[in-house]
Amino acid sequence: MFFFAVLVAMGVLLGAAAHTTLSGFLTAAAFIAAWLLAFGAREGVAHLRRR
């Protein structure tokens, strides 16, 4: 069931990306990438402090 939910979610996201402009898609992708990098850095720092 989880795999099916992931496939449906991926289909919705890819469908939404197909209907946006390239500049809008790249802007959203850059924002998401920056957020993921910030989250990863914050978690890495927190992991080092716990040691």
Backbone hydrogen bonds, N-H to C=O, Kabsch-Sander energy under -0.5 kcal/mol:
donor,donor_aa,acceptor,acceptor_aa,energy
5,A,1,M,-2.2
6,V,2,F,-2.3
7,L,3,F,-2.2
8,V,4,F,-2.3
9,A,5,A,-2.5
10,M,6,V,-2.6
11,G,7,L,-2.2
12,V,8,V,-2.2
13,L,9,A,-2.4
14,L,10,M,-2.7
15,G,11,G,-2.1
16,A,12,V,-2.2
17,A,13,L,-2.2
18,A,14,L,-1.8
19,H,15,G,-0.8
19,H,16,A,-0.6
20,T,17,A,-1.0
25,F,21,T,-2.5
26,L,22,L,-2.6
27,T,23,S,-2.1
28,A,24,G,-2.3
29,A,25,F,-2.5
30,A,26,L,-2.3
31,F,27,T,-2.2
32,I,28,A,-2.5
33,A,29,A,-2.4
34,A,30,A,-2.4
35,W,31,F,-2.3
36,L,32,I,-2.5
37,L,33,A,-2.3
38,A,34,A,-2.5
39,F,35,W,-2.5
40,G,36,L,-2.6
41,A,37,L,-2.5
42,R,38,A,-2.4
43,E,39,F,-2.5
44,G,40,G,-2.3
45,V,41,A,-2.4
46,A,42,R,-2.2
47,H,43,E,-2.2
48,L,44,G,-2.0
49,R,45,V,-2.0
50,R,46,A,-1.4
51,R,47,H,-0.6
51,R,48,L,-0.6
